[in-house]
Amino acid sequence: MTMTVTTLPLRTSPIKRGAWLLETIFNRPPSEPKVAFAIEDDAKEAELKQSVSERFEAHRNQAACYSCHVLLDPPGFALEHYDAMGQWRDADGSTPVDARADWNGEAFDGRAAFKSLISDSLTSSPVDSSSTS
């Protein structure tokens, strides 16, 4: 259910998935966007030549957008191998799925690597005793 709720009708949405993970799993809801943005529906041919990650890169690199997308995009791209219905896929059209991203300066590729990265950071971080009492 979560995969379909966090997508658009015809394609995945790493931003929606990332926002859902930040809010629901990490209890760190993202702030509202500072600017409105939508990737225009390109010709089907153009979509097949670029991965979702490549289509979002220009937006992510804008100064006004970077501060939010540096947090939103990585968890969303970790799930990019799942299509809009939640089925595993290795390609998006004729383009291989690109599930690579960086989280806190650490590169990962896909959900398993992201999960491992998060698990490692949780086990290596000391728990603040004041937050547990």
Secondary structure by P-SEA (a helix, b strand, c coil): cccccccccccccaaaaaaaaaccccccccccccbbbbcccccaaaaaaccccccccccccccccaaaaaaccaaaaaacccccccccccccccccccccccccccccccaaaaaaaaaaaaaaccccccccc
